[in-house]
Amino acid sequence: MTAKLLWLWHEMWSDGRLRATEEVLAVHVDAGEGRSSPFPEEQRRRVEAMRVEVPEHASRKIALG
């Protein structure tokens, strides 16, 4: 997480096996200003409180080959 960006990693597990992943990069936008802006402090604290270690397999380069 940065002041304006939030990186999310989702995993779907079934029968003890990792079946799917999703990576999302979210940008906080001030709707009144119409542009990116830092997260409000309360939101930033709440997100930081939920933070877990990044899985080793997260954010690998995707390529067609």
C-alpha positions in Angstrom: 0.0 0.0 0.0 1.2 3.5 -0.8 -0.5 6.8 0.0 -2.8 6.4 -3.1 -2.5 2.8 -4.2 -3.8 -0.4 -2.7 -2.6 -3.8 -4.0 -4.9 -6.8 -3.4 -4.2 -10.4 -3.8 -7.1 -13.0 -3.8 -6.8 -16.7 -3.8 -9.5 -19.4 -4.4 -8.8 -22.7 -2.8 -10.7 -26.0 -3.3 -10.0 -29.4 -1.9 -6.8 -28.1 -0.4 -5.4 -26.9 -3.7 -4.9 -23.3 -5.0 -7.3 -23.1 -8.0 -7.3 -19.4 -9.0 -5.7 -16.1 -8.2 -6.5 -12.5 -8.8 -4.3 -9.4 -8.5 -5.9 -6.0 -8.3 -4.2 -2.6 -8.1 -6.7 0.0 -6.8 -6.2 3.8 -6.9 -8.0 6.0 -4.4 -9.8 8.8 -6.2 -11.3 11.9 -4.7 -14.6 12.1 -6.5 -14.9 15.8 -5.8 -11.5 16.6 -7.3 -11.8 14.0 -10.1 -8.2 12.7 -9.5 -6.2 10.4 -7.3 -5.5 11.4 -3.8 -4.1 9.9 -0.6 -6.4 7.5 1.4 -8.0 9.1 4.4 -6.0 8.2 7.5 -8.8 6.0 9.1 -9.1 3.9 5.9 -5.3 3.6 5.7 -5.2 2.3 9.3 -8.0 -0.2 8.8 -6.3 -1.6 5.6 -2.9 -1.8 7.3 -4.5 -3.7 10.2 -5.6 -6.5 7.7 -2.2 -6.8 6.0 -0.7 -10.3 5.7 2.5 -11.5 4.2 2.7 -11.5 0.4 2.6 -15.1 -1.0 5.8 -16.2 -2.8 3.9 -16.9 -6.0 2.2 -13.4 -6.1 2.8 -10.9 -8.8 4.8 -13.0 -11.2 5.1 -11.8 -14.8 2.4 -13.1 -17.1 3.5 -13.9 -20.6 2.2 -15.7 -23.6 4.6 -18.1 -25.1 
